């Protein structure tokens, strides 16, 4: 069978964290690897989503151009995909000319066939930021549930679809100001015309989708689909290819999913340059005659289940997706991941701190994958799963078998004698494991699939313990040959069934048992490794992670909102004398966005911070260089005192003070402010 597999395109406006990996990239890779192993024809694509207001605004905050920003993050994303063994056939980018051309052709197909409507509407404009605000950058109170942090396109608390004008007390997420309504003309995709077709497509034709996906889709359909703007006023993005629409670009929600198609085109073009049997048009079959699967996070469900299918159907030359197995969100130590507060596990930092352990993170994230509800990542659980499962179960079984064969037979696989029921059971367990994993992956149950793979190692350890070859080598050496031969087949089976989840470890197992090729059917054939095969010296697959390593990671995280930290809580200390309320009220506490942080020359303890307060940018010097790196502070929201007199520190004029939390041992940690707080927001 042929499969078109996509993973959600990450925004190139900041580094990647474990939520991105668990939400879309990892399940897509596991599924793609599995489908290849069973012999299917797979095209797996992803790439950087480089347009949109989020990119433009971040570039503005950092004082660079959008192009400079995406050119910084795209190579980092490419490297991380390689280092985490994410097996995309191509990792593309939406700023490429081919993508612009493809997205513009999509627009023109809709425009020329009369499937678009042009309307002049009033949209919110932030005069201080001097731009029309995208729906996501208008925040206010949800009219349905009262959530005062609802976005202009959706309330994440109740799931209601919204427009910015529906919000109660709307404000700009950029400046905190009340925006103005101004007229502007845009093209709209009339989704209301697709209401009946989408109801049939989702509620009748795809009732087997995951319940969390169907639930959100039903909510949108019950509210009734409405026309949705596909253009916007800005200068960064895919230009609308009409003379009458100069200065407008395609809305990023319209252009980004088309990136899957442009990536497929680029793959075919590159392949045709190196293979005489390939054609630049080979991409077409994957979008017209294949099973299409989109792996995304829950914040993208409506776009991939309603909007993009309508676009594909409206175009007329593509088939709509067959499956959209969206995952829920991954939290961190009991709280939402917060990029602005640096409350995240960044993938590039993980690889620096845990070199050679990409498989360990893949394992833990698969074991806790948020398939139908939010999940939580904690460093202690990460350590426990590595030590108690990878090391003590999988690695232990593999090493025991290989070490015993090396010790008793010089590494040469022994010939088995007569098989007993226990031997037949462990040999059958290899094929049963492969079948169970396959059944789970066919239904996108990744946690169950991984558990079935680990169960094979559990069964192997039990088999060894019951047969005690280390004791029986003196009393029944022929029996030991059968036990180790049979145990080795289970080890080899792990080299196959672990491939989708832990590709580096699986490849190492196959090398240690002398398997040259791998296919899913291999795991259901015995023997996998023949008698007489000479094995190399055994090696450990995994190593224990010590307490100090995870404690260092926990210490890097900012204090959880509303949660006291023992590490930061000093011994009971008498408060300072009371001050008059009027005196305290004179202190002006504000949220500041740290745009840049660097060390002050000649001062080991000082950092020079460039901070955006909305009303102006300031330089503030803070004595926290021993506790925070510049990278930890850059692009984060923190709390500041802004009405202190300016003073010079090592020749640098400082106008304000960063608030910190002091630990019992004298350590200082920045007092972070919430993600959604705009620069300059008052702290009351």
N, C-alpha and C positions, 0 to 999 in steps of 0.2 A: 504494500500500500504506500501511497505518497502522503507526506505530512508537511504542512506549512506551520511552523512553530515560531511564535514571536514572544519576546519579553518586553515589558513596558520600557519605553525610552526614558532614561533618567535626565532630568533637567541639568544642564551644564552650568549651574550657577553656584555650585558648592560641592564639596567632596561627598563620596558615597559612604553610607553607614550600614550596619547590620540589618536595619529595617528594609533597605532596598534589596539586599541579598536574599533575605527570607521571604520577602513579599512576592517577588517576581523572578529574579535572575536564577536562583537556585532551583526552584521547582521546574522552571522551563528547561534548565540544563539536565536535570535528572530525567525528565520525560524524554528529551531529545536523545540522550545517551541510550536510554532503554529502547526506544524505537529503532535506533540504528542497530543495536545488538540483536534485535529480533529479525533484522533484515529489511526493515522498511526504508523507503527513499525519503530522506528528511532534509528540509531546508530550514535552518534555525537562524533567525536574524534578530539583531538589536542595534542600538546606536544611540548617540547623544541627541537629545532634544534641545536645540540651541536657539530657538526663537522664543518670543513671548515677553510679556511685561516683567515676569519674574527675573529673567536674565537682564533685561534693560535696567531695571531698578537696582539690581545688585551691582551691575557695572557702574551705575551712577554713584552708588554708595562708596565704591572702592576707587572712584576717580579714574576709571579706565573705560575704554570703549567696549561695547558688547562683543565685538570680534576678539579683542584681547582677552576678555574673560573666558569665552568658550574655547579659545585656542590654548588656554591654560588647563582647563579641566578635561577636555576631550582626550588628550594623550594619557592623563592619569586614569581615566575610565578604561581606556584600551589596555593599559598595563594591568589594572586590577582584574579585568576579565581574564587575562592570560594567567595571572598568578593564582586566581581561584579556580582555574581550569574550567571556565565557562565556555563550552564548546560551540560558540556561534560560528556559522559558516562565514559571516561577515559582521563586523561591528562598524556601523556607518555613522554619518552625521548629517543633520538636516540643513546645514549651511552649504552643502555641496550643490553645484550647479544642476546636477541631474535631479536632485530632489526638488529644487525650485521649479524646474521644468515640469516634473511630474505633477506637483501640486497645482501649478498653473493650468495644466491640461485638465485636471480634475475640475477646477473652477469653471473653465471655459465650457466643458461638457455640460455642466449644470446650467450655466448662463445661456448657452446657445439653444438648449432644449427647453427653455422656459421653466426650469425647475427652481429658480430663485425669485425672490421678491425684493424690491428695493424700497426702503422706507426711511423717512426722516423721523427720528425719534429724539427725545431728550435723554441725555445720559449725564451721569455725574462727572463733574470736572473739578479737579483740585487746582485752584488758582495758585496756591503756593508751590505745588510741584510742577505746575504748568503742563498738565496732561489729563486726558480723559482717563478715568479710572476703569480698569477691567472689573468685571463683577466680583472677582475674588479679592479685590483691594478696596471694596466697600464693606464695612462691617457695621453691625447694629443688632437690634433685638428681633428675634424670630417671631413673627405674628402668630405662629401656630403653637409653640411650646414655651415662649418667653426666654429662650436662651439669648443672653445679651452678647454673645460672641459669634453670632451667626454670620456667614459670609453672604455676599450678594448673589451667589449662584446656588447655594445649598446650605442648609442647617445640618451640621454634622451630628447634632444631638438627636434630632428627631428624623433626619433623613429627607425632610421636605425640600422639594425643588423651589427655588426662589428667584426673584428678580431684585436688583438693588432697590427699586422703588417700593417694594413690599416691606422692606426693613423698617422697623420703628427706630427713630433717632439714628439715622445713618451717619457714618463718619468715615473719613479717609483713613485707611490703614497705614498710609505713608506718613501723614503729618498729624493725624488726630483731629483735623479741622472738619467742619461741616461742609461737604462739597456742594457745588452749585449744579443745577440742571441746565445744560446747554444743548441746543439742537445740533445734530450731526446725521449724515445720511450714510446708510450701510446696506449691504446685501444680507439677506436672511435665508436660511434653509427652512422651508415651511414644514417642520416636523409634524404639525397637526394633520397634514395630509397623509402621513404615514401611520397614524394611530391604529387603524384596523389591521394593517399589514404587520406592524410590530407586535400587536397582541397575538396574532396567529403565529408569528415567528417565534416568540418567546414562550407564551403560555400554552401553546399547543404543540409546536414542533420541537421544543427544547425543555420539556418538563423534567428532564433528567439532570438539569443543571444543579449545581450546589444550592442548598437552601438559602444561604446568605446572599447569593447572586440573584436568585429568583425573587427573594423578598424585596430587595431594593428595586428591581425592575418593576415589580407589581406596584410599588409605591409611586413610581414615576408614571406608569400607565394609568393608574387610578386618578391621579391629579390631572391627567390630560396633557398630551404633548403640545408644545407651543413653538412657534417660529423662533429660530435661534440665529443670532448674528454670526456670520462667518468672516466678517472683515472688521478691522478696527483702525483707529487713527494713531499711527506711529511710524517710525522710519526704520525699525529693525524687524526683519522677517521676510516672508515671501511676498513680493509686490503683487498687488492685484493687477492682472494683465489687461487693463482697460485704460484708455486715455482719460476717460471721464472720472477715473478713481485714483488719480495721482495722489501720493501721500498716504495711501492706505495699504495695509498688508492683510494677508489672510490670518484670521484668528488662529492662535496656536493649537486650539483643540481640533481645528479643521486640518491644519497642515501636518501635525505630529503623527497621527496614525497612518497618513499617506507615506510616512517615512518607512513603514514596513515594506511598502511596495517599491519605493525608490531604492531601498537597500537590496531588495531581491533583484532589481534590474542591475544594480552595480555588481552584485555577485555574479550574475550571468555574463556580464560584459568582461569582467576580469577573468573568469573561467574560460571564456571563448578565446582569450589571448594566449592561453597556455595549452589548451587541449584541442586538437584538430577535430574531435568528435563532438565538441560543444558548440552551442549557438547562443548569440546574445539574447535570443528570444526564449531560452529555456526556462526563464522565470515564470512565464505565463501559465504553464501547467500547474504550478503550485498555487495559483490564485483562481484557477478555473476547474481543476480536476484533482482535488486533494481534500484531505481533512484538515481544516484550519483551526488552530488552537492558539488563543491569546492568553498569556500569563500576565496578570496585573495585580495591583493592590485594590482594596475596596473603594478607594477614592476615584478610581477610574472606571468603575462598573458601568455607569450610565453611558459613557462615551464609547465603550467597546461592545456593549450589549444593545444599545438603542441607536446612538448617533452614527457610529461608524458603519454598522450594518445597513442603515438607511442610505448612507453615502455609497456603499458598494452596490446595493440594489439599484439606486438611482442612476449610477454610472452605466450599468447594464452589461459590463464585461467581466464582472468579478462575482464570486460566490461569497455569501456572508459566512462568518465564523460558525464552526460547529460546536465548539466548546469555549467557554470563558471561565476557567476555574480560578476565580479571583480569591486571593487570601485576605484575611483581616489584618489588623495592625500588630506589630511587635512592640511591646513596651520594654523598658529597661529599668531593672531594679524597682519594679512596682509603679513606675511613672512613665508617661509618654516620652518618647524620644524628643528632645528639644535641641534643634540645631543652633538656635541663637544663644542658648545657655550652655552650649558645648556639652549637653547631656546626651551623649551618643557614643557608640563604639565605632570609630571611623575605620574603614577597612584598610587604608594605607598605614594607619598607626598600629592596627592589629598585626599586620605582617612584619612591622619593625620590631614589635615587642615579642612576637611569637614566630620567629622565622622558621620556615619549613613546616608550619602547622596549619596550612590552609584546610587540609582534610578534617582537622579537629573542629574547626568552626563550621564547616559544612555539615559535619555529623551532628553537632549540638543544635544547629538551626533547623535541620531536618527533623530531629527528634522532638522539637517543641514547635514545629511549624504552625502558624496561625491559620489553619485550613478553613475553619468555620466560625471561629471566635478569636478575639484578641489573645495573644500569648505573652509571656513575660520571660525575658532573658535576665539571668543573674550570673555574676561571676562565680559564686560558690557552686551553683548548679553546673556551670561550664566545667569547673574543676572536677566535680564529682562524676560527671558523665565521662570525662576523659579518663580519670583514674579508675573508676569502678566498672566501666563498660568497655571502652577502647583498650585500655591497658590490661585490665584483669580478666576480661572475657575474650575479646577478639584476638588481641596481641598475645595473650597467654596461651590460647589454644594453638595458634600457628607456631609459636616458638617452641612449645612442648613437643609437638610432633616432629618438627624439623631437627631439633636438638637431639632427640632420641634416635632418629635415623642416622644422624651424623655420628653419634656416640657408638651405636651398636654395629652400624654397617658402613661406616666411612662415607656416609652421604649417598650411598647407592640405594635406590628404592628396592626393598625386598620383595620376593615373590610370595604371594599369599598361599595359605593352605586351604583347608575346607572352611567355608564360611558358616558361621553360626548365626542364629536369629539376630543377635545384637549387631553383628557386622552388616547383615543385610539391611537392618534398620537404619544405620548411619549412612550407608550408601544410598538408600532410598530417600533419606532426608535431604540430600543435595538437590535432587529433582523436585521434591515437594517444596523446598524453599524457593526455587526458581519459579514454580507455578504460583505459589502464594504471593510472591513479590509482584509477578506479572499481573495477577488479578487485581491487586491493590493499586498498582500504577495505572492500570486501564481506567480505574475510577478516581484517579488523582488523590489517592489516600497515601501520601508520602510517608507519614509517620508509621502507619501500619506496615508499609513495604520495608522500611528500614528495620523495624522491629523483627520482621520475618527473617531478614538477613542476619541479624545478630543472634536470632534463635538458633541458627545453624551452628554458630560458634558455641553457644550454650550446650547444644546437644553433643557437640564434639568433646567439650570438656567433661561432660557427664560420662560419655563413652570411655574416655581415657581413665577416668577415676574408677569406673566399675571394673575395667579390665586390668588396671595396674601393671602396665608393661615393665616398669622399672623393678617390680618385684618378681614378675614371672620370667624375666630374661634368664634366670638361673634354673628355674624348675620346668619351664615349658617354652623354650626358645622358638619353636615352630609357631606356637600360638602368637607370640609377640610379632612375628613377621606379618601375620594376617591383620593384627590390630593396627600396626603402624601403616601398613599398606592402605587399609580402609580409612584410617584417620587422615592420611595424606589426601585421599580423594575429597574428603570434606574440606580440607585446607584449600585445595585447588578450586573447589566449588565456590569458596569465599572469594577467590580471585576473579570469579565471573560475576557473582550476584552483588558484590560490593562496588563494581565498576560504575554504575550510575551515581552512586552516592559519594564514594571516596576514590576517585580515579587514580590518585597517586599511590595510595595504599594498595589498591587492587592490582595495579601494575607491578608493584614490588612483590606482592604475593606470587603473581604469575612468574616473575623472574626467578624467585626462590624455588619454585616447584618445576621449572623448566617448561612452562606453557608458552608457546610462541604466538598463538592467535587466540582470539576470544570471540565467541558468539553465544547468544542466549541458549541456543539449542545444546551447546557444549555441556552446560550444567545438568542436562537431563540424560547424559550418556556416560556410562562408566565402563572402564576406568578412564579418568581424565588424564592421569599420568601413569605410564606403563612401568612395569617392573624392570629394573636394570637401569633406569634413568639416573644419571649422576647429578646430584644436587649441589649447588654452591654452599659455602659456609652460611649458617643461619644468621639473620640480622633481626634486631628488634624493630617492630613496626611502629610502636608508640612509646612515649616516655611519660612518666608522671609529671604533673604540674604541681609545684610546691605552693604552700600558702603565701609566701612572700610575693609570688608573681601575681596572684589574683588580688591580694591586698593593695598592691601598687596600682592596679587598674581601678579598684573601688575608690582609692584616694584621688584619682584623677577626675572623678565625677563631681560636679557641683552639688551642693547641699540640696536634697529633694525639697520641693515646695511644701511647707507646712510640716516637715518632719525633722525632728531634732537628730543630730548626728553625734554619737558618743565621741567620735574622733575630734569633733569640733567643739564639744561642750566642755568649757573649763570648769574647774572646781568651783563650788559655791563662792561667790564674791559679792561683797556688799555693794549696793548701787551707789552711784555718785549722789551728791546732795540734790534735792529737788530744785527745779528752776521754774520760774513763772511760765504759765502757758503762753502768754504773750511773747515771752522771750524765745521759747521753743518754736513758736509759729513763724518766727522770722527766718528759720532755716528752710532753704529751698532745695528739696530733694527731687531729682529728676531721673528719668530713664535716658541713658546715653548709649548710642551705638558706637562701639569701638571699631573704627575703620582701619586703623593701623597701630601696631605696637612694635617698638624696637628698644633695644638696650641703650642707656645713656652712657656715652663713652667715659671711661674712667670711674664709673660708679657701679659696683657689682650688684647693689640692691635695687637700683632704680630702673624703671621702664618709662619710656616716653610714649604716651597714648594720644592719638588723634581721634577725637570724639565728636560725633554728630549729635547735637541736641535739638535738631529741628529748626530752632530759631537761629542757630549759628554753629559753626565748628570751632572747637577749642583744643588746645594742647594741655594735657594734664600729666603731671609726673607722679608716679606712684611707687612706693617702696616694696614691690611684690615680686621682684625679679627672681628671688630665691624660691618662690612658690608657684609661679606661673611662667610658662614659656610665652614668647610673643604670639606663637601660632595658636595657643589655647585661648587667647583673648581676642584675636582678630575676628571681626564680623560677629561679635557677640553683644547682646544687650546687658547692661549692668546698671547698678544704682550709684548715683553721684550726688554730692553736695555741690551746687553750682554758684552759690552766692558767698563764696569766701574771697577775700582780697587776693590779688595775684601776688605770687612770690617766686623768686628765682631759686632753682635747685640745680647746682652744677652748671650754671649758665643758661638753663632752659626756663623760660617763664611758664609757670603752671597756674591755671585759672580754674580751680575746683579740686575736688577730692573724690577718689574712688572709695566706695564703702566696702569693707571687708569683714569677714568673720574670723575671730581669733580662736585658735584651738588651745587646749590645755598645755600643749608643748610649745606654744608661741607661733605655730604656723598660721599663715594668713591665706584665706581663700576669698576670691572676689564674690561679692553678693550679686548674683545674677538677677536679671529682670525677665519677665515672661516674653516668649517669642512674639506674641501679638502686640505688645506694647510699642507704640510708635516713639521714635526719638523725641525727647522733650516732654513726654507725658509726666505729669506730676505724681509723686509718690506720697500718698496721704496716710 
